[in-house]
Amino acid sequence: MMNRVFLLIIPPVFILSSLLVINVALATVPESFSVPSQYGTIKEIFNAPQLAGQRGRTIIYLQDAHCNYEAQRNIANILEYLIKEYGLRLVMVEGGSGNVNISFLRTLADGGRREQIAEDYLKRGEISGEEYLDLVSSYDFELYGIEDEGLYEAHLSSFQRVYSIREKALKELEVLSDVVERLKIYIYSKPLRDLERYRDDYREKIIALAEYCSFLSGMAARQSIDINSYPNLSTFLEVIRLEGNIDFSQAEIQRNIFIKELAVLVNKQERKEIIDKSREFKSGQIPAQDYYSFLKGVSEGRIELDKKYPQLSNYIRYLIASKKISVRELLREV
């Protein structure tokens, strides 16, 4: 078995910190490894080549938000799932050194009382998700701190020294930043100043991603940069263009008429499929992209969608194009 690394994102992720989870005996992890979607999302899987004479190892690396109640509960839920489904036994954590289990506290109170106390500490950010699970559950797993104590203390000391001059340093940096801003008009070209202004406005949420990308597209054209070499960005720009050409109220009216016409043209079995898919779509069981792609497929050779229902056709194109975009890759390309 290869060495495998799984990167999981624990929502919310507005602060990215790290919790390292390692299981030294996960030889049974299947290719379909997953976690419940309500607790986290697998963002990346890496298979390392196995070295001769060594047994495969599996590392599950969790990114989380410290002191965030929801994120820490999700960590506890994921760890519980991994213990039950994959036999997880070793959880290696930051911020500690050596054995940091607190399971010995289980004997001091019954399960209900332990859960009540642990819940309160978790909400106050005084324990982490893995410590919460260690306290309230009866699972047999080990918490092990992976910090080098000497390095940790050295880093903490450096942080404290920097923090002691933080206010003064920030004021001096503010003065320097002001000088730099005043010099830019003499050093930067107008296009470069425009680029920086749009970038800063986007980062400060003054403008939306769509407006920022439209600006980048125009500047790229003037600089002879092929936007098609950035597939997610070019698809996103196409989605923006399509969205601007859609009358959504008309698209909905045309959809209702279209479905009635389609129901007359198809056979009994296809009509039943349309009814079933429509019910699933309305109840949220399938996304809009899948529903409208299905309708478009059934209509092919029967209805000239572009000619007869142009707004609906544009809306379907818009949905299908949207589905092709990876938000993560789009932001990287931008």
Secondary structure as GFF3:
##gff-version 3
##sequence-region A 1 334
A	DSSP	beta_strand	3	9	.	.	.	ID=ss1
A	DSSP	beta_strand	17	23	.	.	.	ID=ss2
A	DSSP	beta_strand	41	48	.	.	.	ID=ss3
A	DSSP	beta_strand	58	64	.	.	.	ID=ss4
A	DSSP	alpha_helix	69	86	.	.	.	ID=ss5
A	DSSP	beta_strand	90	93	.	.	.	ID=ss6
A	DSSP	beta_strand	97	99	.	.	.	ID=ss7
A	DSSP	three_ten_helix	103	108	.	.	.	ID=ss8
A	DSSP	alpha_helix	111	123	.	.	.	ID=ss9
A	DSSP	alpha_helix	129	136	.	.	.	ID=ss10
A	DSSP	beta_strand	142	146	.	.	.	ID=ss11
A	DSSP	alpha_helix	149	164	.	.	.	ID=ss12
A	DSSP	alpha_helix	166	187	.	.	.	ID=ss13
A	DSSP	alpha_helix	190	203	.	.	.	ID=ss14
A	DSSP	alpha_helix	209	222	.	.	.	ID=ss15
A	DSSP	three_ten_helix	227	229	.	.	.	ID=ss16
A	DSSP	alpha_helix	231	244	.	.	.	ID=ss17
A	DSSP	alpha_helix	248	265	.	.	.	ID=ss18
A	DSSP	alpha_helix	268	282	.	.	.	ID=ss19
A	DSSP	alpha_helix	288	299	.	.	.	ID=ss20
A	DSSP	alpha_helix	305	308	.	.	.	ID=ss21
A	DSSP	alpha_helix	310	323	.	.	.	ID=ss22
A	DSSP	alpha_helix	327	333	.	.	.	ID=ss23
###
